Amino acid sequence: MSTLEHTKNLLDSALSLNGRAQNFDRNTTLLGGVPELDSMAVVSLITAIESHFDIVVDDDDVSAETFETVGSLVDFIDSRLEG
């Protein structure tokens, strides 16, 4: 399963989207586009990402750019997996 597919599953679970995330693609806007993604949900999503991918998300990594789109989030995760 690709990072994109894993990320969509995590979004679906962490944000309780009831399957909606399965229709997301790399260009899907997260911040401002998914009402369920508020500040508390970002924390839940970060925890899920760290646990699932066994990576650490530093406070400095949490930015609007990282969570702008599904693609920007996937690219961030991939960069952590490579490093």
C-alpha positions in Angstrom: 0.0 0.0 0.0 1.3 3.4 -0.9 1.9 6.3 1.5 -1.0 8.0 -0.2 -3.4 5.1 0.6 -2.1 4.9 4.2 -2.5 8.6 4.6 -6.1 8.6 3.3 -6.9 5.7 5.8 -5.3 7.7 8.6 -7.3 10.9 7.6 -10.5 8.8 7.5 -9.9 7.3 10.9 -8.5 10.3 12.8 -11.1 12.8 11.4 -14.0 10.3 11.5 -14.8 10.9 7.8 -16.7 7.7 7.4 -14.9 6.8 4.1 -14.9 10.2 2.5 -11.1 10.3 2.5 -11.0 7.4 0.1 -12.2 9.9 -2.6 -9.3 12.3 -1.8 -6.4 12.7 -4.2 -3.1 14.5 -3.9 -4.7 17.8 -4.8 -7.5 17.6 -2.2 -7.3 20.7 0.1 -7.1 19.7 3.7 -6.9 23.0 5.7 -10.0 25.0 4.9 -11.3 22.2 2.7 -12.1 19.5 5.3 -14.2 21.1 8.1 -13.3 18.3 10.5 -9.6 19.2 10.3 -9.4 21.7 13.2 -6.5 22.3 15.6 -7.5 19.4 17.9 -7.9 17.1 14.9 -4.4 18.1 13.7 -3.0 16.8 17.0 -4.9 13.5 16.6 -3.7 13.2 13.0 -0.1 13.8 14.0 -0.3 11.2 16.7 -1.8 8.7 14.3 0.9 9.5 11.7 3.7 9.1 14.2 2.3 5.8 15.5 1.5 4.3 12.0 4.7 5.3 10.3 7.0 5.1 13.3 8.3 8.7 12.7 8.6 11.8 14.8 6.8 15.0 13.8 8.7 17.9 15.4 6.8 21.1 16.4 8.7 22.9 13.7 7.2 20.6 11.1 3.6 21.5 12.0 2.8 24.2 9.5 0.0 25.2 7.2 2.1 24.1 4.2 2.5 20.6 5.6 -1.3 20.2 6.0 -2.3 22.3 3.0 -3.2 19.3 0.7 -3.2 15.5 0.8 -0.2 15.7 -1.5 1.8 18.0 0.8 1.1 15.8 3.8 2.1 12.6 1.8 5.3 14.4 0.7 6.1 15.3 4.3 5.6 11.8 5.5 7.7 10.4 2.6 10.5 12.8 3.5 10.5 11.6 7.1 10.5 7.9 5.9 13.5 8.6 3.7 15.5 10.4 6.3 
